[in-house]
């Protein structure tokens, strides 16, 4: 199964301009896969939508 780059873990330098460790969506995806759920993402005009299918 190919994973979207959005769900891949990444490392952020300590002096980066933005907060976060780069693990949040990767962890969400792993939880969904472990429970045989689907996690989908859609780009919207006013933002992004994430849906968990149980």
N, C-alpha and C positions, 0 to 999 in steps of 0.2 A: 504494500500500500504506500503510495507516494504521499508525503505530508506537505501541506502548504508551508512556505517559508514563514508565514505568520505564526505557525504553531511550533516552530523549531526553537530550541533553547539558544540563547546567545548571551554573551558576556558584555557588560557595559563597564567602561573604565570609571574608576572612582571620581575623576574630575569631569565626568560627562555633564552636559547641560540639563539633562532630564533625569528624573528619579526612576527607580525600579531596577530590578536585578535581571529582567529578561526571561523570567521563568514562569510567570503567571499563566499565560495561554498554553504553554507546553505542558504544565501540570494539569490544567483543565482537560486537555486532549487525552492525556494518559489515563485520567480517571474515567473519562467517557469510554475509552477503548476497553479498559479493565471490566467495565460493567456492561459491555456490548451495547452502549448507547452511541448515538451519532451526534457530533458537534459540528454545526455548519455556520458559515459566516457569509453575510451578504453586504455588499457595499451599497449604501443608500446616498441620496443626494445630501441629506442632512446629518449623516454619520454612518455608523456601522452597526449591524444587527447580528447577534450571536443567538443561535437556537440549539437547545439540547433536546434531542429526540429520545425518549425512553422506550 
